[in-house]
Amino acid sequence: GMIFAYIYVRTGKIWITMGLHMTINGMSSIIVGGLMKHMDYGRFLELSEAGDMNGLVMVVQEHWLAYLLLVLYGLGLMALAFVGIILLICVCAMGKIHFLPAAVRIPGRFTYAPVFFNVGMTLFLVFCAAQFFIL
């Protein structure tokens, strides 16, 4: 999110950050879902609950590539989060971000409605539900 904020501050175009955000979220769901299909995760959980360390080692040895890729993916996400935080600190320190009051205040009692009940959020929820049932 912080990297997207930086991209928006630099370009001034929200559609670029929206497209990148949708691509990364979609790809992460596909990547993690695909890896979990190839790592016998159900058996891994059963053996974990039973405390069978030998069985866990066997499962990881059988599917070592999927586990390795999942760990590398997680480390990559943590690195991106770290870079985003550093970028935010740098941009704030340079004084390039200024928080201004809203130009137009959302009227009414339920100010969260435009945030949660819009076309983008609805499509996101439909996409997530479809992935849940497909993967």
Secondary structure, 3 states (H helix, E strand, C coil): CHHHHHHHHHHCCHHHHHHHHHHHHHHHHHHHHHHHHCCCHHHHHHHHHHCCHHHHHHHHHHCHHHHHHHHHHHHHHHHHHHHHHHHHHHHHHCCCCCCCCCCCCCCCCCCCHHHHCCHHHHHHHHHHHHHHHHC
